[in-house]
Amino acid sequence: MEQDMSGRDPIQDSQLLQQEASEGADLLQPLLASTSSSNEVTQPIAGVLIGELIAITNDGRTPLILYPGQPGTAVIAARSTVDLHGGHIGKSLVLMFEGGDPLRPIVMGVLRQGEGWPLEERPGQVELDVDGERMTVSAREQLVLRCGKASVTLTKAGKVLIQGTFVSSRSSGVNRVKGGSIQLN
């Protein structure tokens, strides 16, 4: 005959386990209720809502958002028509919903708050114009084309600087050097 080494009555242990199980079920009840309510059919959303960007996952491809009145309390993965980056996290978003489905949000834009128009000048922005026959690259202050130790620099003042460990100028026709003054070495 096995003897219980705990010194407790096996009947008391059984009653204690049943009590703990019922208390645990009471703790889970609100969570289960909120889960079941999120599975209920929700009303379609027509028009625009304002939400918030909480995070961006999948290497910047999937925004995670929250919006007022959404089903459940967890973030919702959305699609976006605009490029989003880390600086947009915490900002207000303009949202629309595919087919009115509250679980299929689409980010239409980011609301600017406290920042005036026109947009602030951003360093590193370059304008590119391509028409199939010609490509124009424009910069506000300076444009640098660099590869290893070689570079070609164009400045706003009109300077063209060509630098490299070896610079060669060849032409099958006329090779002209013209300027206000020409300095060699």
Backbone torsions as a table, in degrees:
resi	resn	phi	psi	omega
1	MET	NA	130.6	-180.0
2	GLU	-78.2	145.5	-179.4
3	GLN	-119.3	133.1	178.8
4	ASP	-73.7	120.1	-176.2
5	MET	-82.5	-10.4	-177.1
6	SER	-76.6	-17.8	-178.4
7	GLY	81.1	4.5	179.0
8	ARG	-101.5	157.9	178.5
9	ASP	-77.9	130.1	179.7
10	PRO	-57.3	-29.6	178.9
11	ILE	-67.9	-40.0	178.5
12	GLN	-64.8	-39.3	178.2
13	ASP	-60.6	-43.0	-179.6
14	SER	-63.6	-42.5	179.4
15	GLN	-65.6	-38.7	179.8
16	LEU	-64.4	-42.4	178.7
17	LEU	-63.5	-41.6	178.8
18	GLN	-64.3	-39.4	-179.9
19	GLN	-65.6	-44.3	179.3
20	GLU	-63.3	-39.3	179.9
21	ALA	-64.2	-42.0	-179.1
22	SER	-70.6	-35.7	176.8
23	GLU	-66.0	-40.8	178.0
24	GLY	-62.7	-39.4	178.5
25	ALA	-64.4	-36.9	178.0
26	ASP	-63.9	-37.1	179.1
27	LEU	-69.1	-34.6	-178.4
28	LEU	-80.8	-18.9	-174.9
29	GLN	-55.2	-47.1	179.4
30	PRO	-62.3	-37.6	178.7
31	LEU	-65.5	-42.4	179.1
32	LEU	-65.4	-37.7	179.4
33	ALA	-65.2	-41.8	-179.8
34	SER	-69.4	-32.8	177.8
35	THR	-68.1	-43.8	-178.3
36	SER	-68.5	-32.1	179.2
37	SER	-70.2	-28.7	178.9
38	SER	-75.0	-16.7	178.1
39	ASN	-86.8	-7.5	-179.6
40	GLU	-70.2	160.4	178.4
41	VAL	-68.5	128.2	-179.7
42	THR	-104.1	155.8	-179.2
43	GLN	-73.7	141.8	176.9
44	PRO	-63.7	149.8	179.1
45	ILE	-105.8	120.1	176.7
46	ALA	-106.8	140.4	177.6
47	GLY	92.3	-159.9	-173.0
48	VAL	-107.9	141.1	172.4
49	LEU	-123.5	156.8	175.2
50	ILE	-105.0	127.1	178.6
51	GLY	-126.3	-168.6	-179.1
52	GLU	-132.4	138.1	175.6
53	LEU	-81.7	119.8	-177.5
54	ILE	-96.5	-40.2	-178.7
55	ALA	-162.4	169.9	174.9
56	ILE	-131.0	128.5	-178.6
57	THR	-120.6	-176.8	178.0
58	ASN	54.0	51.2	178.7
59	ASP	55.8	40.3	176.4
60	GLY	84.1	7.5	-177.0
61	ARG	-91.6	-24.2	-173.8
62	THR	-123.0	109.7	174.7
63	PRO	-77.9	140.8	174.5
64	LEU	-108.5	127.0	-170.6
65	ILE	-129.7	164.2	168.6
66	LEU	-130.7	148.9	174.2
67	TYR	-148.7	153.9	-178.4
68	PRO	-62.6	135.0	177.2
69	GLY	79.7	11.0	-179.4
70	GLN	-70.2	155.3	176.7
71	PRO	-71.2	126.6	-179.4
72	GLY	78.7	-176.5	-178.2
73	THR	-117.8	-4.1	-178.4
74	ALA	-80.7	156.1	175.9
75	VAL	-63.3	154.1	-178.5
76	ILE	-118.2	133.0	175.4
77	ALA	-72.2	136.4	-178.3
78	ALA	-126.3	170.3	169.3
79	ARG	-108.2	164.7	-175.5
80	SER	-140.4	143.4	174.2
81	THR	-95.5	-6.0	-179.4
82	VAL	-122.7	155.7	175.6
83	ASP	-75.7	126.7	178.3
84	LEU	-112.4	147.8	177.3
85	HIS	-141.7	178.1	-175.1
86	GLY	-55.1	-32.2	179.2
87	GLY	-65.8	-17.2	179.5
88	HIS	-86.7	-13.1	-178.4
89	ILE	-61.3	130.8	-177.5
90	GLY	91.3	-7.3	-179.3
91	LYS	-86.3	159.6	177.0
92	SER	-79.3	140.1	-178.5
93	LEU	-117.4	150.1	171.0
94	VAL	-93.7	121.2	-175.4
95	LEU	-117.7	142.9	167.3
96	MET	-128.4	168.6	-173.1
97	PHE	-130.0	128.1	-179.6
98	GLU	-63.1	120.7	-179.4
99	GLY	61.2	19.4	-178.2
100	GLY	75.2	4.7	-176.6
101	ASP	-74.3	117.7	-178.5
102	PRO	-62.8	-16.2	179.2
103	LEU	-97.2	6.4	-179.8
104	ARG	-127.4	62.3	-178.5
105	PRO	-74.8	150.5	174.9
106	ILE	-126.8	125.1	178.2
107	VAL	-78.8	118.7	-178.8
108	MET	-95.3	-20.7	-179.7
109	GLY	177.8	173.1	177.7
110	VAL	-114.1	128.7	178.8
111	LEU	-77.7	136.2	176.8
112	ARG	-89.6	128.1	-178.3
113	GLN	-122.1	121.3	176.9
114	GLY	73.2	-1.0	178.6
115	GLU	-107.7	126.8	-176.6
116	GLY	-85.1	170.1	174.0
117	TRP	-101.1	147.2	1.9
118	PRO	-73.1	167.6	180.0
119	LEU	-60.7	147.5	177.5
120	GLU	-63.0	149.7	177.5
121	GLU	-66.6	131.6	179.5
122	ARG	-112.1	127.0	177.4
123	PRO	-64.8	144.1	176.0
124	GLY	90.7	-2.5	178.5
125	GLN	-79.6	132.0	-178.6
126	VAL	-126.6	140.4	178.5
127	GLU	-97.0	134.2	-177.8
128	LEU	-126.2	129.1	179.4
129	ASP	-127.3	118.0	-178.5
130	VAL	-126.5	126.4	179.4
131	ASP	-119.8	9.7	178.9
132	GLY	98.1	-26.4	178.6
133	GLU	-113.0	-26.0	-175.5
134	ARG	-144.6	144.5	177.0
135	MET	-121.2	128.0	178.4
136	THR	-116.2	126.7	175.7
137	VAL	-113.3	125.3	-177.5
138	SER	-123.8	143.2	175.8
139	ALA	-135.1	157.4	-177.3
140	ARG	-73.9	-43.7	-174.0
141	GLU	-112.3	-47.6	-171.6
142	GLN	-157.5	141.4	177.1
143	LEU	-123.7	125.0	-178.2
144	VAL	-121.5	128.4	172.3
145	LEU	-108.2	116.1	-172.2
146	ARG	-129.7	140.6	173.5
147	CYS	-147.6	110.7	-178.5
148	GLY	59.5	-123.4	-178.5
149	LYS	-91.8	2.8	-178.7
150	ALA	-105.1	144.4	176.8
151	SER	-154.3	152.2	171.1
152	VAL	-123.9	123.6	-177.2
153	THR	-119.7	130.2	174.3
154	LEU	-113.6	129.8	-178.8
155	THR	-111.5	163.0	178.9
156	LYS	-61.2	-32.4	-178.8
157	ALA	-74.5	-8.4	177.8
158	GLY	102.2	7.1	178.9
159	LYS	-80.2	143.2	173.2
160	VAL	-122.0	117.1	-178.2
161	LEU	-114.5	123.6	177.3
162	ILE	-115.0	122.0	-178.7
163	GLN	-130.9	145.8	177.4
164	GLY	179.9	168.6	177.5
165	THR	-74.7	-21.1	176.3
166	PHE	-148.7	125.5	178.8
167	VAL	-121.5	127.1	-178.3
168	SER	-124.7	136.9	176.2
169	SER	-124.9	117.3	-177.6
170	ARG	-131.1	150.4	178.5
171	SER	-153.6	142.2	174.6
172	SER	-84.2	-14.5	176.0
173	GLY	-113.0	-147.0	-179.6
174	VAL	-70.4	134.1	174.5
175	ASN	-113.3	100.0	-170.4
176	ARG	-103.2	135.6	171.6
177	VAL	-118.8	119.5	-174.4
178	LYS	-136.9	138.4	178.5
179	GLY	-173.0	171.9	177.1
180	GLY	-58.6	-40.4	171.8
181	SER	-149.7	151.1	-179.1
182	ILE	-121.6	128.0	179.1
183	GLN	-117.7	127.0	174.7
184	LEU	-113.2	124.0	-177.2
185	ASN	50.6	NA	NA
